[in-house]
């Protein structure tokens, strides 16, 4: 493994890992009131694009980072959409 791949993997771990605490907190509390639906929707869609790009380029750091980010951002986005829908029903 060359140093470029190692830099990519470390960077991927750090940027992807940044979502883990928020996803865990969201999973535990089931609350997302202060989180932006549009921001997490954009992150999710952008991550899908980056994952597709990584697969097309066969780039391991991009594939791994975006697979993990897709999972954590999906958890957050799922609970955000659920909270928004519940808020609309309770009006």
C-alpha positions, 0 to 999 in steps of 0.5 A: 500500500502506497503513502497516497492510499494511506493518506486517503484511508486516514482522511476517510476515517477522520471525515467519516468518523465525524458523523458517528457521534451524531448518528449514535446520539440521534439513534439513542434520542430519536431527536433531530430538532436542531439538525437541518433536513436540507443539509443532511439531504444534500450530504446523503445525495452527495455521498451517493455520488461520491460512492458511485465515483469511487466505484467507477474509479475503483478507489478504495479510500473513496469507496470505504469513506462514502459507504460509511458516511452513507450509513451514518448520514442515512440514520440521521436523515431517517430520524430527521424525516420521521421527526418532520413527518410526526411534527406535521401530523401533530399540528 
